[in-house]
């Protein structure tokens, strides 16, 4: 993938200190991360759910929290040195003592999407995992907050067709 990284082919505008190029350097990545953090819109916080209170018990639903899609195909694809999915991010927060995650549900969903890929599933076209009643019941008994992820995978010529979701 590195040989196709755009910075290798496009002239960089020297916008750093002393006229240095900063595209793809640590400073640029840090600035991009800060801009993304400050610019994102999460949810309507109608009942004061956010920020999550320390110790919040979470059940994470939706394939997107383990099969995180950071871009799309074609021009929607982006290069990144690493990707942290939503589940991994909450596990980091769990290790810091800030939340608790119902792992059984996330691991079940993760196993299902891996099976779909093993059965020639195509990225962006996987079906949502059907949660068995017993796991759903244990998740409901454990968690005081549910987070549902929805994902969209874009690609040229096929992502804007009309189809019925429900």
Secondary structure, DSSP 8 states (H G I E B T S, - for coil): -GGG-GGGTS-----SGGG---TTSHHHHHHHHHHHHHH------TTS--S--TTEEEEEESGGGTS---S-SGGG----S----HHHHHHHHHHTTSEEE-HHHHHHHHHHHHHHHHTT--TT--------HHHHHHHHHH-SEEEE-------TTTTT------
